[in-house]
Amino acid sequence: MKNTRNEHDIFKPVNSFPNESMVRIVTLDAGREAMSRLCALGLVPGTRVRIFKNGNNGPVKLRFRGSELVLGRGLAEKILAEQVKDD
């Protein structure tokens, strides 16, 4: 039996994880400009990110590599991740 699931079925956007979640970026589901912006910010596949603040509306605050970053929900939705254990 062939597995027909793709990465979009398995991974979730970072704005769908609760506060204080630790996630690993798996892929970026973005166009060229958004992809370029996310990569320039250091949000690339393999990066571990803590979801510091994620309310129902408004921006998402992330912590990673010793920095804090606030992203709008639209851009945060393009970052697909999986939850990982906290170190």
LOFI-495088 format. One line per field, with one value per atom (N, C-alpha, C): residue number from 1; x, y, z. Coordinates in steps of 0.001 Angstrom, whole numbers. Atoms other than C-alpha are relative to their C-alpha. Layout:
BEGIN
seq <- NUM	...
east <- X	...
north <- Y	...
up <- Z	...
END
This chain:
BEGIN
seq <- 1	1	1	2	2	2	3	3	3	4	4	4	5	5	5	6	6	6	7	7	7	8	8	8	9	9	9	10	10	10	11	11	11	12	12	12	13	13	13	14	14	14	15	15	15	16	16	16	17	17	17	18	18	18	19	19	19	20	20	20	21	21	21	22	22	22	23	23	23	24	24	24	25	25	25	26	26	26	27	27	27	28	28	28	29	29	29	30	30	30	31	31	31	32	32	32	33	33	33	34	34	34	35	35	35	36	36	36	37	37	37	38	38	38	39	39	39	40	40	40	41	41	41	42	42	42	43	43	43	44	44	44	45	45	45	46	46	46	47	47	47	48	48	48	49	49	49	50	50	50	51	51	51	52	52	52	53	53	53	54	54	54	55	55	55	56	56	56	57	57	57	58	58	58	59	59	59	60	60	60	61	61	61	62	62	62	63	63	63	64	64	64	65	65	65	66	66	66	67	67	67	68	68	68	69	69	69	70	70	70	71	71	71	72	72	72	73	73	73	74	74	74	75	75	75	76	76	76	77	77	77	78	78	78	79	79	79	80	80	80	81	81	81	82	82	82	83	83	83	84	84	84	85	85	85	86	86	86	87	87	87
east <- 838	0	885	-802	1420	-452	290	1673	-286	381	-203	52	-91	383	1203	-1137	2581	340	-477	4454	-1047	1020	1469	-1032	903	-580	613	-699	2054	424	-550	3508	-1004	937	1729	724	-601	2333	378	-435	4208	-1068	1038	1211	-1134	1024	-827	458	-508	1367	-286	266	603	1270	-1117	2789	964	-1095	6124	299	-328	6182	1391	-1273	9583	-250	238	9437	1274	-1086	11815	-624	499	11236	331	-171	10738	53	20	9878	-670	639	8783	-939	1019	5562	-275	56	6212	445	-464	6708	1421	-1400	10041	331	-288	9835	-87	153	8543	1107	-1078	11068	1317	-1223	13893	29	81	12719	206	-129	12373	1429	-1389	15802	950	-844	17391	-117	213	15909	580	-552	17476	-1013	1049	14216	63	-251	15413	-286	231	14642	1134	-948	16321	140	-114	16149	-1012	887	14736	-480	642	12316	-936	992	10417	-1107	1161	6921	-214	41	7087	-1389	1341	3761	-805	878	963	-1440	1401	-2470	-882	923	-5557	86	-129	-5022	1308	-1199	-2088	1272	-1291	1604	412	-570	3587	1425	-1342	6684	794	-852	9499	1341	-1368	12799	805	-879	15646	1390	-1407	19441	347	-316	19580	-707	724	17185	-1496	1454	13540	-463	512	11479	-1520	1459	7884	-376	464	6192	-1510	1435	2783	-538	589	391	97	-76	442	1355	-1340	4215	277	-201	4230	-709	761	1666	754	-781	4180	1138	-1076	6626	-599	530	5776	1022	-892	7204	-597	447	7005	452	-349	7006	1129	-1127	10207	81	-188	11227	886	-769	12560	1292	-1288	16244	141
north <- -1184	0	1250	-1204	3354	1048	-1070	6137	1276	-1178	9104	1282	-1196	11514	825	-861	14502	807	-737	16843	947	-917	19187	-710	761	16393	-296	450	15608	1164	-1124	18982	1132	-1093	22049	1337	-1340	25777	387	-362	27318	779	-751	29525	-892	902	26420	-732	622	25315	902	-816	26444	697	-702	28830	-986	757	27427	-1330	1213	24635	141	42	23631	-771	633	22822	32	3	22011	309	-353	23677	-1131	1095	21012	521	-543	22998	1363	-1298	26404	-100	65	26507	1422	-1416	29914	255	-452	31750	530	-418	33160	1129	-1136	36473	-373	415	34983	-977	966	32127	746	-782	34631	732	-739	36682	-939	950	33665	-527	493	32336	1079	-1106	35768	206	-113	35773	-1191	1187	32362	-1094	1005	30418	-981	988	27495	-1396	1368	23773	-485	509	22115	892	-937	25194	-341	208	24603	1357	-1268	27322	-215	19	28020	988	-867	29393	728	-742	32109	567	-570	33835	-225	277	32652	87	-165	34060	-434	382	33364	945	-1014	36568	741	-815	38814	-769	578	38123	-1169	1137	35092	373	-317	35632	-1292	1188	33119	305	-85	32479	-1105	992	30755	595	-392	30901	1261	-1139	33414	1294	-1204	35864	-183	3	36804	679	-523	37493	-31	-61	38564	-54	170	37379	182	-55	38204	-1407	1334	35267	-556	466	35095	-599	514	34632	-1220	1138	32301	-1250	1133	30101	-745	606	29390	-889	784	27742	-1277	1294	24040	-660	529	22348	-1227	1120	19340	281	-214	19386	-948	804	18150	126	-55	17429	1186	-1130	20364	-501	367	20190	569
up <- 0	0	0	134	-1029	1015	-944	1544	-791	775	68	831	-833	2966	-433	288	2293	1237	-1165	4610	565	-488	4850	877	-845	6468	1360	-1196	9094	893	-744	10137	84	-237	11494	-83	-27	11090	1427	-1358	14032	758	-721	14811	511	-528	15678	1264	-1225	18613	1200	-1197	22191	505	-632	24196	649	-609	25407	-690	758	22799	-605	710	21429	-1288	1291	17716	-839	985	14873	-1346	1326	11525	-964	943	8875	-1433	1359	5763	12	172	4546	-1196	1047	2536	-457	316	1044	-1432	1306	-2213	101	71	-3282	975	-875	-1375	1470	-1400	1873	388	-261	1624	236	-137	1171	1337	-1272	4162	1184	-1113	6463	109	-20	5472	497	-458	6011	1510	-1447	9515	769	-647	10213	252	-175	10121	-1159	1051	8042	542	-466	8171	896	-986	11145	1224	-1121	13387	1086	-1152	16872	486	-336	17921	1185	-1085	21151	-359	208	20664	1324	-1260	23316	265	-180	22752	-1269	1128	20519	474	-360	21159	-1160	1071	19093	-1185	1055	17115	216	-131	16465	-296	369	16024	892	-719	17150	394	-489	19309	136	13	18774	659	-512	20529	-658	613	18726	-137	156	18576	782	-858	21429	-365	422	19759	167	16	19929	-1274	1252	16845	39	94	16311	-1478	1377	13118	-60	235	11758	-237	120	11649	-1424	1385	7849	-328	248	7698	871	-901	10723	-523	531	8983	-1101	1074	6217	516	-609	8651	571	-464	9060	913	-1027	12131	657	-831	14409	1425	-1399	18182	375	-479	19845	1510	-1442	23403	356	-489	25357	645	-619	26325	1371
END
